[in-house]
C-alpha cells in the first residue's frame, strides 16, 4: 500500500513538472513589452517617436488584462501578424491608425491635439515567439503660447514610458492602466520630485518580479525550498540582493554590458542549479552562498535590461535605481511570504515535507529552467 501511494505521488509530481514546463514556456515566449515614447517640441510642433508592439495593438490584445499574448483571445491573430514582413505591418498600422489614435491622449494647456501619423518602421519578423518593436513617428501643431502638455493612452495599449527630449530637467513618466501624465512644461522643468520618482520606480521594480519576472520568481523559490531553517534563507537572500544590486548599478551606468543572449541562458542555468542542489544538498552546502552571489550578479544584469528599456534619466539615476531595487526586493519578499504561508507554515516541520514537497517542487523548478536553457541556446 505504501509503495502504491509513493508511486502515485511521484507520477503526480512528474505530471506537474511536464504541465508546468509547457505553461511556463508559453508565458515566457510570448511576453508583451511596454512602449517607449520620446517627446520633443520643435518649430511649433510636438513630435512623438514611439517604439511599440504593433502586433499587440493591431490584434486588439487588452494589455491591461494580459502581460503576454498566450492567454489572450486574440493570440492567434497576434501570432499571424507577428510572422508578417515589415511592410505589411506598416501598411496595416497606417490603415488602423484612425481607430488606434482614439486611444491616444495629447493635450496642450488642456486643449486636445490630433497627432498626424508619419513614418512607421517595422523590423524583420525574426523569432516569432518574441515581440518586435515597431517605431512610429507622430506630430501635431501646437496652439500659440501653449506652455504645458499632457500625454497618455488607453490602458488596453499597455504601459507607456514617456521621455521628454531636448530640454533641461525633462519630464519622464511610467504610465500604466490608462493613467495620464501630470501637466508638464514643454520648455522643461517638469522633472518629477524625488519622492514621486522613488515611488514610481518601486512599482516598476515590483512589477518586474510580480507578475512579469517568472524566471526570478522561480530562482527565489529555489532559495526558499533549500532548507526549512530561516538562517540559510536569510543569508542566501542577502547574498543575492547584494550581488544583483552591484551589477544593476554597473550595467545601468554602462560600465558593464553583457548581451542578453549570454545573460538569459545563464539565468536559466541558475534556476536549474538551485533546484538540483535542493534535491541533493539537504539544506547543507558550503558552496551555496558564493554560487548564489554569482547568480545574483547575473540576475542584476537581467534587471538592468528593464531600466535600459525605460531609459533612466541621469538626473534621477540614483533615486530611480534605489526605488527600482526596493521594488525588486519587495517583490522577492512577497514571493517568499506567499511560499511560506502556502506550504512552509503548514508543512515545513512535517517529516514528509522534504520528500513530498520540497524535492518535487525543486524538480519542477529545475525542469522549467532546463527547458528555458535549451530554448535560449539551441531553439
VOBA-1610 file (N, C-alpha, C; in pm, whole numbers, padded with zeros to 5 digits, always signed):
BEGIN
Unk+00084-00121+00000Unk+00000+00000+00000Unk+00087+00126+00000Unk+00191+00125+00088Unk+00281+00240+00097Unk+00351+00264-00035Unk+00392+00154-00102Unk+00460+00169-00230Unk+00367+00227-00336Unk+00240+00190-00330Unk+00143+00243-00427Unk+00123+00392-00408Unk+00114+00433-00281Unk+00099+00576-00251Unk+00221+00653-00299Unk+00339+00595-00271Unk+00463+00662-00312Unk+00469+00676-00464Unk+00431+00567-00535Unk+00434+00570-00681Unk+00335+00673-00735Unk+00218+00680-00674Unk+00117+00776-00719Unk+00168+00920-00703Unk+00233+00945-00588Unk+00281+01081-00563Unk+00388+01121-00664Unk+00478+01028-00697Unk+00584+01064-00791Unk+00530+01076-00933Unk+00431+00995-00969Unk+00368+01012-01100Unk+00297+01146-01109Unk+00230+01184-01001Unk+00161+01313-00998Unk+00262+01427-01011Unk+00373+01412-00941Unk+00477+01515-00948Unk+00531+01528-01089Unk+00557+01415-01156Unk+00607+01419-01293Unk+00507+01487-01385Unk+00380+01462-01365Unk+00276+01527-01447Unk+00278+01678-01426Unk+00296+01717-01300Unk+00301+01861-01270Unk+00421+01924-01338Unk+00536+01854-01334Unk+00657+01904-01398Unk+00633+01930-01546Unk+00578+01829-01615Unk+00557+01841-01759Unk+00460+01955-01791Unk+00349+01960-01718Unk+00249+02065-01743Unk+00306+02203-01716Unk+00380+02215-01607Unk+00435+02345-01570Unk+00538+02392-01670Unk+00619+02299-01721Unk+00719+02336-01821Unk+00653+02399-01942Unk+00548+02336-01994Unk+00483+02388-02114Unk+00411+02520-02087Unk+00347+02531-01972Unk+00277+02655-01939Unk+00376+02769-01922Unk+00482+02743-01844Unk+00580+02848-01819Unk+00650+02890-01948Unk+00680+02794-02033Unk+00745+02826-02159Unk+00657+02915-02244Unk+00530+02883-02251Unk+00438+02966-02330Unk+00430+03107-02276Unk+00426+03120-02143Unk+00418+03253-02084Unk+00542+03334-02115Unk+00659+03270-02104Unk+00782+03343-02127Unk+00795+03385-02273Unk+00763+03292-02364Unk+00793+03315-02505Unk+00706+03423-02566Unk+00592+03454-02510Unk+00500+03549-02572Unk+00478+03672-02483Unk+00581+03710-02413Unk+00573+03826-02325Unk+00550+03953-02407Unk+00469+04044-02354Unk+00446+04173-02415Unk+00532+04278-02345Unk+00572+04381-02417Unk+00666+04479-02363Unk+00601+04617-02359Unk+00648+04705-02267Unk+00594+04841-02263Unk+00638+04921-02385Unk+00564+05024-02416Unk+00600+05115-02525Unk+00680+05231-02468Unk+00771+05285-02548Unk+00857+05395-02506Unk+00837+05511-02603Unk+00795+05627-02549Unk+00768+05745-02632Unk+00867+05855-02599Unk+00942+05900-02699Unk+01029+06016-02686Unk+00954+06137-02740Unk+00940+06240-02657Unk+00859+06358-02691Unk+00949+06480-02699Unk+00929+06559-02804Unk+01004+06684-02818Unk+00915+06790-02881Unk+00954+06917-02865Unk+00881+07029-02925Unk+00977+07103-03016Unk+00939+07115-03144Unk+01024+07180-03244Unk+00937+07260-03341Unk+00972+07387-03359Unk+00908+07470-03461Unk+00755+07468-03450Unk+00705+07483-03330Unk+00561+07489-03310Unk+00491+07355-03323Unk+00566+07248-03322Unk+00509+07114-03335Unk+00554+07028-03216Unk+00463+06946-03167Unk+00502+06843-03072Unk+00524+06715-03152Unk+00639+06653-03128Unk+00675+06534-03204Unk+00690+06415-03109Unk+00637+06302-03153Unk+00646+06179-03075Unk+00710+06070-03160Unk+00806+06001-03101Unk+00865+05884-03163Unk+00844+05768-03066Unk+00756+05676-03102Unk+00713+05571-03009Unk+00762+05435-03060Unk+00831+05364-02974Unk+00866+05225-03001Unk+00762+05137-02934Unk+00689+05059-03012Unk+00575+04984-02959Unk+00563+04847-03024Unk+00481+04765-02964Unk+00449+04633-03017Unk+00325+04647-03106Unk+00350+04670-03235Unk+00239+04699-03326Unk+00141+04582-03335Unk+00193+04459-03332Unk+00105+04343-03345Unk+00006+04333-03230Unk+00050+04374-03109Unk-00040+04369-02994Unk-00154+04469-03011Unk-00123+04588-03062Unk-00228+04688-03084Unk-00319+04649-03199Unk-00260+04598-03307Unk-00341+04562-03424Unk-00434+04444-03397Unk-00389+04350-03317Unk-00472+04232-03289Unk-00578+04260-03183Unk-00563+04372-03110Unk-00663+04406-03010Unk-00644+04340-02875Unk-00523+04294-02846Unk-00497+04236-02714Unk-00509+04344-02607Unk-00587+04319-02506Unk-00603+04413-02395Unk-00488+04393-02298Unk-00389+04481-02306Unk-00269+04465-02225Unk-00288+04508-02080Unk-00404+04560-02049Unk-00435+04583-01907Unk-00476+04453-01839Unk-00510+04352-01919Unk-00551+04222-01866Unk-00447+04114-01891Unk-00359+04135-01990Unk-00265+04029-02030Unk-00123+04085-02036Unk-00030+04019-01965Unk+00111+04054-01974Unk+00180+03978-02086Unk+00114+03880-02142Unk+00168+03805-02255Unk+00051+03773-02348Unk+00085+03731-02469Unk-00020+03709-02568Unk-00086+03573-02557Unk-00025+03482-02480Unk-00071+03343-02481Unk-00216+03328-02438Unk-00254+03392-02329Unk-00388+03372-02276Unk-00493+03463-02334Unk-00454+03550-02427Unk-00549+03646-02482Unk-00633+03582-02592Unk-00762+03620-02602Unk-00845+03566-02710Unk-00789+03597-02848Unk-00716+03709-02859Unk-00663+03748-02990Unk-00526+03688-03019Unk-00483+03590-02939Unk-00350+03531-02956Unk-00326+03476-03097Unk-00422+03403-03158Unk-00397+03353-03295Unk-00371+03465-03395Unk-00446+03574-03383Unk-00425+03687-03473Unk-00290+03752-03447Unk-00253+03764-03319Unk-00123+03820-03284Unk-00011+03737-03346Unk-00020+03605-03335Unk+00082+03517-03391Unk+00089+03530-03543Unk-00027+03545-03607Unk-00027+03562-03753Unk+00042+03691-03792Unk+00010+03798-03722Unk+00072+03927-03752Unk+00221+03926-03724Unk+00257+03853-03619Unk+00399+03851-03579Unk+00487+03791-03688Unk+00431+03710-03774Unk+00508+03645-03880Unk+00511+03725-04011Unk+00435+03836-04018Unk+00427+03913-04142Unk+00555+03993-04166Unk+00586+04021-04292Unk+00702+04107-04323Unk+00676+04251-04278Unk+00782+04330-04261Unk+00767+04465-04205Unk+00677+04558-04286Unk+00683+04548-04418Unk+00600+04638-04498Unk+00451+04612-04477Unk+00413+04487-04452Unk+00273+04457-04425Unk+00230+04515-04291Unk+00316+04505-04189Unk+00283+04563-04058Unk+00268+04714-04069Unk+00357+04779-04144Unk+00348+04924-04161Unk+00216+04963-04228Unk+00179+04890-04332Unk+00055+04920-04403Unk-00067+04899-04313Unk-00069+04790-04240Unk-00181+04761-04151Unk-00192+04866-04041Unk-00078+04910-03989Unk-00082+05010-03883Unk-00134+05143-03936Unk-00090+05180-04055Unk-00138+05305-04114Unk-00289+05299-04136Unk-00338+05186-04185Unk-00482+05170-04209Unk-00561+05173-04077Unk-00502+05120-03970Unk-00573+05113-03842Unk-00558+05239-03758Unk-00472+05332-03801Unk-00442+05448-03718Unk-00567+05531-03681Unk-00661+05554-03772Unk-00780+05632-03732Unk-00849+05575-03609Unk-00854+05443-03596Unk-00915+05382-03478Unk-00818+05383-03359Unk-00692+05349-03383Unk-00595+05344-03274Unk-00572+05481-03212Unk-00577+05587-03294Unk-00548+05721-03245Unk-00650+05767-03141Unk-00768+05706-03142Unk-00870+05743-03044Unk-00826+05709-02901Unk-00733+05613-02888Unk-00685+05575-02755Unk-00572+05659-02705Unk-00516+05746-02789Unk-00404+05832-02751Unk-00454+05968-02708Unk-00410+06013-02592Unk-00445+06146-02541Unk-00323+06235-02544Unk-00337+06350-02609Unk-00231+06451-02612Unk-00297+06587-02604Unk-00261+06661-02500Unk-00325+06793-02477Unk-00219+06899-02454Unk-00248+07018-02502Unk-00163+07134-02477Unk-00247+07238-02405Unk-00208+07270-02281Unk-00285+07362-02197Unk-00431+07318-02189Unk-00454+07189-02184Unk-00589+07135-02170Unk-00662+07115-02300Unk-00612+07172-02412Unk-00679+07159-02541Unk-00631+07032-02611Unk-00721+06947-02660Unk-00680+06822-02726Unk-00609+06848-02858Unk-00506+06769-02883Unk-00433+06774-03010Unk-00465+06647-03088Unk-00452+06655-03219Unk-00478+06540-03306Unk-00350+06506-03380Unk-00268+06416-03324Unk-00139+06384-03388Unk-00158+06318-03525Unk-00076+06361-03619Unk-00076+06302-03752Unk+00030+06191-03756Unk-00006+06083-03822Unk+00086+05971-03833Unk+00185+05997-03946Unk+00313+05978-03915Unk+00417+05993-04015Unk+00473+05858-04055Unk+00600+05838-04028Unk+00669+05715-04070Unk+00638+05602-03973Unk+00617+05481-04027Unk+00601+05360-03948Unk+00708+05261-03996Unk+00799+05224-03906Unk+00912+05139-03943Unk+00909+05013-03857Unk+00886+04900-03921Unk+00886+04771-03851Unk+01008+04691-03893Unk+01070+04617-03798Unk+01183+04532-03834Unk+01137+04402-03896Unk+01233+04322-03941Unk+01202+04190-03995Unk+01140+04101-03887Unk+01071+03996-03927Unk+00995+03914-03833Unk+01084+03848-03729Unk+01194+03784-03769Unk+01282+03718-03673Unk+01211+03606-03599Unk+01247+03588-03472Unk+01186+03485-03388Unk+01043+03527-03356Unk+00946+03457-03411Unk+00806+03498-03398Unk+00749+03477-03259Unk+00822+03408-03169Unk+00773+03392-03032Unk+00810+03512-02946Unk+00893+03602-02998Unk+00936+03719-02923Unk+00875+03845-02983Unk+00846+03946-02900Unk+00790+04070-02954Unk+00893+04145-03038Unk+00848+04215-03140Unk+00938+04303-03214Unk+00890+04447-03194Unk+00980+04540-03206Unk+00949+04680-03177Unk+00936+04758-03307Unk+00819+04813-03329Unk+00794+04899-03444Unk+00804+05044-03401Unk+00872+05124-03481Unk+00887+05267-03449Unk+00785+05348-03527Unk+00710+05430-03453Unk+00604+05513-03511Unk+00635+05659-03481Unk+00627+05743-03583Unk+00652+05887-03564Unk+00521+05964-03583Unk+00494+06052-03486Unk+00372+06133-03486Unk+00408+06280-03468Unk+00320+06368-03513Unk+00340+06512-03492Unk+00206+06581-03486Unk+00204+06693-03415Unk+00080+06772-03404Unk+00117+06919-03385Unk+00046+07010-03454Unk+00073+07153-03434Unk+00026+07198-03297Unk+00102+07290-03238Unk+00069+07341-03105Unk-00005+07473-03114Unk-00102+07497-03025Unk-00165+07629-03019Unk-00062+07735-02981Unk-00086+07855-03025Unk+00005+07965-02992Unk+00013+07984-02841Unk+00133+08006-02790Unk+00159+08036-02649Unk+00125+07919-02555Unk+00110+07799-02608Unk+00085+07684-02519Unk+00210+07658-02434Unk+00189+07617-02308Unk+00301+07600-02216Unk+00314+07459-02159Unk+00203+07388-02146Unk+00209+07256-02082Unk+00151+07148-02172Unk+00195+07027-02145Unk+00146+06911-02219Unk+00098+06804-02122Unk+00002+06726-02171Unk-00043+06606-02101Unk-00046+06493-02203Unk+00002+06376-02165Unk+00005+06263-02257Unk-00036+06135-02185Unk-00091+06043-02258Unk-00128+05912-02205Unk-00206+05837-02311Unk-00232+05709-02283Unk-00317+05637-02376Unk-00395+05528-02304Unk-00484+05468-02379Unk-00575+05368-02325Unk-00497+05256-02256Unk-00549+05212-02141Unk-00482+05105-02066Unk-00470+04977-02145Unk-00558+04955-02244Unk-00551+04835-02325Unk-00425+04832-02411Unk-00361+04948-02431Unk-00239+04953-02511Unk-00115+04917-02429Unk-00132+04897-02299Unk-00020+04860-02214Unk+00047+04978-02150Unk+00161+04953-02085Unk+00237+05058-02018Unk+00303+05149-02122Unk+00314+05277-02086Unk+00376+05376-02174Unk+00484+05451-02096Unk+00607+05439-02143Unk+00718+05516-02087Unk+00731+05644-02168Unk+00727+05760-02100Unk+00737+05889-02168Unk+00868+05955-02128Unk+00944+06000-02229Unk+01073+06065-02205Unk+01078+06196-02284Unk+01079+06308-02214Unk+01088+06437-02280Unk+01233+06460-02325Unk+01247+06512-02447Unk+01380+06530-02506Unk+01409+06677-02533Unk+01539+06712-02533Unk+01582+06843-02580Unk+01563+06958-02483Unk+01539+06929-02355Unk+01521+07036-02256Unk+01598+07000-02130Unk+01620+07102-02047Unk+01678+07076-01916Unk+01568+07034-01819Unk+01603+06950-01724Unk+01507+06897-01626Unk+01385+06839-01698Unk+01405+06740-01786Unk+01293+06687-01866Unk+01197+06605-01781Unk+01073+06602-01827Unk+00973+06514-01767Unk+00998+06371-01813Unk+00979+06276-01723Unk+00976+06135-01761Unk+00870+06068-01676Unk+00803+05971-01734Unk+00695+05905-01661Unk+00676+05763-01707Unk+00622+05681-01618Unk+00588+05542-01649Unk+00439+05529-01622Unk+00360+05527-01730Unk+00215+05536-01720Unk+00153+05399-01742Unk+00068+05357-01650Unk+00002+05228-01660Unk-00147+05244-01637Unk-00223+05143-01677Unk-00367+05137-01652Unk-00443+05257-01707Unk-00393+05313-01818Unk-00463+05425-01880Unk-00442+05558-01810Unk-00346+05565-01717Unk-00320+05692-01647Unk-00265+05796-01743Unk-00299+05922-01717Unk-00242+06034-01791Unk-00128+06095-01710Unk-00035+06156-01780Unk+00071+06227-01710Unk+00014+06352-01643Unk+00081+06399-01540Unk+00050+06531-01488Unk+00091+06633-01594Unk+00028+06751-01598Unk+00073+06853-01693Unk+00219+06889-01667Unk+00299+06890-01771Unk+00441+06925-01755Unk+00478+07032-01857Unk+00567+07124-01819Unk+00603+07234-01909Unk+00682+07184-02029Unk+00643+07225-02147Unk+00711+07179-02267Unk+00850+07241-02281Unk+00876+07348-02205Unk+01008+07410-02208Unk+01105+07345-02110Unk+01058+07242-02037Unk+01144+07176-01939Unk+01110+07221-01799Unk+01168+07153-01701Unk+01142+07185-01562Unk+01031+07102-01502Unk+00983+07001-01577Unk+00874+06918-01527Unk+00921+06788-01465Unk+01050+06781-01433Unk+01103+06660-01374Unk+01029+06629-01244Unk+00999+06503-01224Unk+00924+06463-01105Unk+01008+06483-00979Unk+00940+06500-00866Unk+01011+06512-00739Unk+01078+06379-00705Unk+01173+06386-00613Unk+01243+06263-00573Unk+01146+06159-00517Unk+01047+06205-00440Unk+00953+06111-00380Unk+00865+06047-00488Unk+00822+06125-00587Unk+00741+06070-00696Unk+00822+05970-00778Unk+00945+06007-00808Unk+01032+05915-00883Unk+01055+05787-00805Unk+01083+05802-00677Unk+01111+05686-00593Unk+00993+05589-00592Unk+00873+05642-00573Unk+00755+05556-00566Unk+00725+05492-00701Unk+00741+05566-00809Unk+00710+05510-00941Unk+00806+05397-00975Unk+00932+05411-00937Unk+01029+05305-00969Unk+01016+05187-00873Unk+00964+05208-00755Unk+00930+05094-00669Unk+00826+05007-00738Unk+00726+05071-00796Unk+00621+04997-00866Unk+00679+04922-00986Unk+00767+04989-01063Unk+00828+04923-01179Unk+00907+04801-01134Unk+00987+04816-01027Unk+01068+04705-00978Unk+00983+04590-00928Unk+00877+04623-00854Unk+00788+04518-00802Unk+00722+04442-00916Unk+00673+04517-01017Unk+00605+04453-01130Unk+00701+04366-01210Unk+00829+04401-01208Unk+00924+04317-01281Unk+00940+04180-01215Unk+00909+04170-01087Unk+00908+04040-01020Unk+00768+03979-01028Unk+00669+04052-00982Unk+00529+04005-00982Unk+00445+04105-01061Unk+00391+04065-01175Unk+00379+03926-01226Unk+00476+03891-01338Unk+00567+03983-01377Unk+00638+03966-01504Unk+00766+03884-01495Unk+00820+03865-01374Unk+00951+03803-01362Unk+00945+03656-01326Unk+00890+03574-01412Unk+00873+03433-01378Unk+01006+03364-01352Unk+01110+03399-01428Unk+01239+03335-01403Unk+01297+03376-01268Unk+01282+03504-01230Unk+01331+03549-01100Unk+01247+03488-00986Unk+01118+03473-01009Unk+01031+03409-00908Unk+01077+03266-00882Unk+01105+03192-00989Unk+01148+03053-00972Unk+01282+03045-00900Unk+01372+03138-00928Unk+01501+03136-00859Unk+01481+03160-00710Unk+01399+03259-00674Unk+01373+03288-00533Unk+01305+03170-00465Unk+01213+03104-00534Unk+01151+02984-00478Unk+01255+02874-00457Unk+01352+02867-00549Unk+01460+02772-00530Unk+01538+02799-00403Unk+01558+02926-00371Unk+01623+02961-00245Unk+01537+02919-00127Unk+01406+02941-00138Unk+01315+02911-00027Unk+01313+02762+00006Unk+01314+02676-00096Unk+01299+02533-00072Unk+01432+02462-00043Unk+01538+02539-00025Unk+01668+02480+00010Unk+01667+02418+00149Unk+01604+02485+00243Unk+01607+02439+00382Unk+01484+02491+00455Unk+01442+02419+00559Unk+01329+02465+00641Unk+01375+02566+00746Unk+01505+02584+00761Unk+01557+02679+00859Unk+01566+02818+00796Unk+01537+02921+00874Unk+01534+03057+00823Unk+01673+03115+00801Unk+01770+03072+00883Unk+01903+03131+00872Unk+01966+03112+00734Unk+01965+02989+00677Unk+02019+02976+00541Unk+01946+03061+00438Unk+01813+03074+00453Unk+01735+03154+00359Unk+01776+03301+00367Unk+01789+03353+00489Unk+01826+03494+00508Unk+01963+03521+00447Unk+02059+03431+00471Unk+02192+03450+00415Unk+02189+03446+00262Unk+02111+03356+00206Unk+02103+03346+00060Unk+02039+03470-00001Unk+01929+03515+00057Unk+01861+03633+00004Unk+01950+03755+00016Unk+02024+03767+00127Unk+02116+03879+00144Unk+02225+03877+00038Unk+02286+03759+00015Unk+02391+03747-00088Unk+02335+03779-00226Unk+02216+03729-00256Unk+02154+03754-00385Unk+02125+03902-00404Unk+02076+03968-00298Unk+02043+04110-00304Unk+02167+04195-00327Unk+02272+04169-00249Unk+02395+04246-00265Unk+02451+04232-00406Unk+02448+04110-00458Unk+02506+04085-00589Unk+02429+04155-00700Unk+02296+04139-00700Unk+02223+04200-00812Unk+02216+04351-00800Unk+02234+04405-00678Unk+02242+04550-00663Unk+02367+04604-00731Unk+02478+04532-00715Unk+02605+04575-00775Unk+02596+04578-00927Unk+02554+04467-00988Unk+02551+04462-01134Unk+02438+04546-01193Unk+02330+04563-01119Unk+02222+04650-01165Unk+02275+04792-01182Unk+02351+04840-01082Unk+02408+04974-01089Unk+02512+04985-01199Unk+02603+04887-01207Unk+02710+04892-01306Unk+02656+04885-01448Unk+02557+04798-01470Unk+02501+04784-01604Unk+02420+04907-01643Unk+02345+04964-01549Unk+02266+05083-01579Unk+02355+05202-01610Unk+02472+05208-01545Unk+02569+05315-01572Unk+02645+05292-01702Unk+02633+05173-01759Unk+02704+05141-01881Unk+02845+05092-01859Unk+02884+05070-01733Unk+03020+05022-01703Unk+03033+04875-01742Unk+02928+04799-01721Unk+02924+04658-01759Unk+02815+04640-01862Unk+02847+04572-01970Unk+02748+04549-02076Unk+02764+04407-02128Unk+02674+04318-02086Unk+02677+04179-02130Unk+02551+04153-02212Unk+02563+04101-02334Unk+02445+04080-02419Unk+02343+03987-02354Unk+02215+04014-02383Unk+02109+03930-02330Unk+02120+03786-02377Unk+02182+03764-02495Unk+02199+03629-02546Unk+02289+03545-02456Unk+02371+03612-02374Unk+02456+03543-02276Unk+02388+03539-02140Unk+02331+03653-02100Unk+02273+03664-01965Unk+02153+03571-01948Unk+02061+03571-02045Unk+01937+03496-02028Unk+01959+03344-02016Unk+02045+03282-02098Unk+02072+03139-02077Unk+02136+03111-01942Unk+02224+03201-01895Unk+02289+03179-01765Unk+02188+03193-01651Unk+02091+03283-01664Unk+01985+03293-01564Unk+01905+03164-01560Unk+01877+03108-01678Unk+01807+02979-01683Unk+01891+02871-01615Unk+02022+02873-01638Unk+02111+02775-01575Unk+02111+02789-01423Unk+02100+02913-01375Unk+02097+02935-01230Unk+01973+02871-01168Unk+01862+02875-01242Unk+01739+02813-01193Unk+01754+02661-01187Unk+01818+02605-01290Unk+01844+02461-01290Unk+01929+02423-01169Unk+02033+02501-01144Unk+02127+02466-01038Unk+02062+02467-00900Unk+01990+02576-00866Unk+01935+02583-00731Unk+01834+02471-00707Unk+01757+02436-00811Unk+01661+02327-00794Unk+01730+02194-00771Unk+01836+02165-00851Unk+01907+02038-00836Unk+01978+02030-00702Unk+02041+02141-00660Unk+02112+02137-00532Unk+02015+02118-00416Unk+01895+02173-00428Unk+01794+02149-00324Unk+01768+02000-00306Unk+01772+01926-00417Unk+01741+01783-00411Unk+01853+01705-00343Unk+01978+01743-00369Unk+02090+01661-00323Unk+02161+01716-00199Unk+02149+01847-00171Unk+02229+01905-00063Unk+02164+01890+00074Unk+02032+01871+00079Unk+01961+01852+00206Unk+01986+01968+00303Unk+01986+02090+00249Unk+01998+02208+00334Unk+02137+02240+00381Unk+02240+02170+00328Unk+02378+02195+00369Unk+02468+02195+00246Unk+02536+02308+00225Unk+02630+02319+00114Unk+02720+02440+00139Unk+02850+02416+00147Unk+02942+02527+00175Unk+02959+02618+00053Unk+02921+02568-00065Unk+02933+02647-00187Unk+02806+02726-00218Unk+02701+02703-00142Unk+02572+02763-00177Unk+02580+02916-00181Unk+02634+02978-00077Unk+02635+03125-00071Unk+02716+03189-00184Unk+02843+03148-00207Unk+02915+03211-00318Unk+02851+03187-00453Unk+02789+03071-00473Unk+02723+03044-00600Unk+02598+03131-00615Unk+02519+03145-00508Unk+02402+03233-00512Unk+02445+03376-00539Unk+02557+03418-00478Unk+02609+03553-00504Unk+02642+03569-00652Unk+02710+03469-00708Unk+02742+03475-00851Unk+02619+03481-00939Unk+02519+03402-00905Unk+02396+03406-00982Unk+02324+03540-00963Unk+02337+03599-00845Unk+02279+03731-00822Unk+02337+03835-00915Unk+02468+03822-00944Unk+02530+03914-01040Unk+02463+03902-01177Unk+02432+03779-01217Unk+02365+03758-01345Unk+02224+03816-01346Unk+02150+03792-01239Unk+02012+03843-01233Unk+02011+03995-01233Unk+02113+04057-01173Unk+02122+04203-01177Unk+02134+04256-01318Unk+02208+04182-01403Unk+02216+04221-01544Unk+02081+04207-01612Unk+02005+04105-01571Unk+01869+04090-01625Unk+01778+04204-01582Unk+01788+04244-01454Unk+01708+04356-01405Unk+01744+04484-01482Unk+01872+04500-01512Unk+01917+04623-01578Unk+01855+04641-01715Unk+01819+04532-01781Unk+01757+04544-01913Unk+01625+04619-01906Unk+01555+04606-01793Unk+01428+04679-01777Unk+01454+04829-01771Unk+01551+04870-01689Unk+01583+05012-01681Unk+01640+05061-01813Unk+01708+04973-01886Unk+01758+05012-02017Unk+01645+05040-02115Unk+01539+04959-02109Unk+01423+04981-02195Unk+01355+05114-02162Unk+01350+05147-02033Unk+01284+05270-01991Unk+01370+05391-02023Unk+01503+05375-02013Unk+01593+05487-02037Unk+01599+05577-01916Unk+01657+05528-01808Unk+01663+05602-01682Unk+01742+05731-01701Unk+01677+05845-01678Unk+01740+05975-01697Unk+01851+05996-01595Unk+01966+06051-01638Unk+02076+06074-01542Unk+02036+06161-01424Unk+01941+06253-01445Unk+01901+06343-01338Unk+01831+06271-01224Unk+01773+06155-01253Unk+01701+06081-01149Unk+01764+05943-01128Unk+01891+05930-01169Unk+01953+05798-01170Unk+01952+05733-01033Unk+02006+05803-00933Unk+02020+05742-00801Unk+01884+05710-00741Unk+01792+05807-00748Unk+01659+05786-00691Unk+01586+05672-00761Unk+01590+05673-00895Unk+01523+05567-00970Unk+01583+05431-00946Unk+01717+05426-00939Unk+01785+05299-00919Unk+01752+05240-00782Unk+01755+05324-00680Unk+01722+05276-00545Unk+01577+05232-00538Unk+01487+05313-00595Unk+01346+05277-00594Unk+01320+05146-00666Unk+01382+05129-00783Unk+01365+05004-00858Unk+01414+04886-00776Unk+01529+04902-00711Unk+01586+04793-00632Unk+01496+04759-00513Unk+01440+04862-00450Unk+01346+04839-00339Unk+01225+04761-00389Unk+01174+04800-00507Unk+01059+04729-00562Unk+01090+04583-00591Unk+01211+04557-00644Unk+01254+04419-00670Unk+01257+04340-00539Unk+01315+04402-00434Unk+01324+04332-00305Unk+01185+04304-00246Unk+01096+04401-00258Unk+00960+04379-00208Unk+00893+04266-00285Unk+00917+04260-00415Unk+00861+04150-00495Unk+00916+04016-00451Unk+01047+04009-00426Unk+01109+03884-00382Unk+01057+03842-00245Unk+01045+03939-00154Unk+00993+03908-00021Unk+00848+03861-00029Unk+00771+03919-00122Unk+00632+03876-00140Unk+00627+03730-00187Unk+00719+03692-00277Unk+00725+03554-00323Unk+00754+03460-00207Unk+00852+03497-00125Unk+00889+03414-00009Unk+00773+03405+00090Unk+00707+03518+00114Unk+00595+03519+00208Unk+00482+03429+00161Unk+00449+03437+00033Unk+00342+03352-00021Unk+00381+03205-00010Unk+00507+03174-00042Unk+00551+03034-00033Unk+00545+02985+00111Unk+00582+03071+00204Unk+00578+03032+00345Unk+00434+03011+00392Unk+00345+03104+00357Unk+00206+03093+00400Unk+00136+02975+00332Unk+00178+02943+00210Unk+00112+02835+00136Unk+00158+02697+00182Unk+00288+02681+00205Unk+00338+02547+00238Unk+00428+02543+00360Unk+00519+02641+00373Unk+00617+02635+00481Unk+00556+02638+00619Unk+00461+02726+00641Unk+00400+02741+00773Unk+00323+02616+00814Unk+00259+02550+00717Unk+00173+02436+00748Unk+00249+02303+00749Unk+00343+02290+00656Unk+00404+02158+00635Unk+00554+02153+00658Unk+00616+02270+00683Unk+00761+02276+00689Unk+00824+02184+00791Unk+00756+02156+00900Unk+00812+02071+01005Unk+00765+01926+00997Unk+00688+01894+00896Unk+00641+01756+00881Unk+00755+01668+00830Unk+00761+01542+00872Unk+00868+01455+00827Unk+00866+01427+00677Unk+00748+01441+00615Unk+00737+01416+00472Unk+00750+01542+00387Unk+00779+01658+00451Unk+00787+01786+00377Unk+00895+01781+00268Unk+01013+01735+00305Unk+01122+01735+00207Unk+01097+01637+00092Unk+01065+01509+00117Unk+01048+01417+00004Unk+00926+01444-00082Unk+00819+01500-00021Unk+00694+01514-00097Unk+00652+01658-00126Unk+00730+01756-00078Unk+00702+01896-00111Unk+00826+01963-00169Unk+00931+01974-00089Unk+01050+02049-00131Unk+01117+01987-00254Unk+01137+01856-00253Unk+01205+01791-00366Unk+01122+01794-00494Unk+00992+01757-00491Unk+00913+01765-00615Unk+00906+01907-00672Unk+00888+02006-00585Unk+00880+02144-00636Unk+01016+02187-00691Unk+01125+02148-00625Unk+01257+02179-00678Unk+01279+02112-00812Unk+01225+01993-00830Unk+01233+01924-00958Unk+01159+02001-01067Unk+01043+02054-01031Unk+00967+02138-01125Unk+01049+02260-01163Unk+01107+02326-01064Unk+01187+02446-01088Unk+01302+02416-01183Unk+01375+02307-01157Unk+01488+02271-01243Unk+01443+02234-01384Unk+01331+02166-01395Unk+01281+02126-01527Unk+01247+02248-01612Unk+01183+02346-01551Unk+01150+02469-01624Unk+01277+02541-01666Unk+01372+02553-01570Unk+01498+02618-01602Unk+01574+02547-01714Unk+01570+02412-01713Unk+01638+02335-01816Unk+01576+02360-01953Unk+01443+02366-01958Unk+01377+02392-02087Unk+01412+02532-02138Unk+01410+02631-02048Unk+01448+02766-02090Unk+01592+02770-02139Unk+01682+02696-02071Unk+01821+02693-02113Unk+01833+02639-02255Unk+01762+02532-02284Unk+01763+02474-02419Unk+01704+02572-02519Unk+01591+02632-02482Unk+01523+02725-02571Unk+01609+02846-02603Unk+01682+02896-02503Unk+01760+03019-02522Unk+01896+02996-02586Unk+01935+02872-02602Unk+02065+02843-02662Unk+02054+02766-02793Unk+01958+02676-02804Unk+01951+02587-02919Unk+01833+02610-03011Unk+01722+02661-02957Unk+01599+02672-03038Unk+01586+02811-03097
//
